[in-house]
Every structure is written in structure tokens, then in C-alpha cells.
Amino acid sequence: MTRSMGIPFDAQFSERVRWSSVRHMEAHDEYIRILRAMTPEQKLRATSNLYWAARDLKAAWFRSQHPEWSEEQVQKAVRDAFLYARD
């Protein structure tokens, strides 16, 4: 076990996990509050934005894995991935 500033590593890790969990729960509660305050139209728009952002990320991943592919090939792979729920 290594020490940093006189505190055992596992104690430091436990404190970071505990603090992270507290922040996560606070963020989760705030997220739920925001969602409940949204209109159905706002929720639909947010969902659509998330969907298209996921497609953009998938396209970026395909480009990084297959730099030789044309944009048409990348877009086809993205369509197939979302249509057939493949990665």
C-alpha cells in the first residue's frame, strides 16, 4: 500500500469514491428535476439531439477505425449500426 500525504492509498480511494457518489446523486436529483420541468416538446427535442449526437459519435468512431473509408461508407456503417443495433 502506498502513501500520499500520510494517508493510505485505499483510504484516499475510498474518500474519492464516496465524494464521487455524493456528487453523482446530487447531479442525478438535479437531472430528474430538470426533466420533470420540461414540456413534452422539450423532451422530444432533447431526445432527438441525443440521438443525432450518438450518430455523430458513431461516425467519428468509424472514421477513426477505418480512415480509408469514404464518407458514404461511414454513413452506411452508421445507418446499419443504428438499424441493426450493432456496434
Secondary structure, DSSP 8 states (H G I E B T S, - for coil): --EETTEEHHHHHHHHHHHHHHHHHHHHHHHHHHHHHS-HHHHHHHHHHHHHHHHHHHHHHHHHH-TTS-HHHHHHHHHHHHHHT--
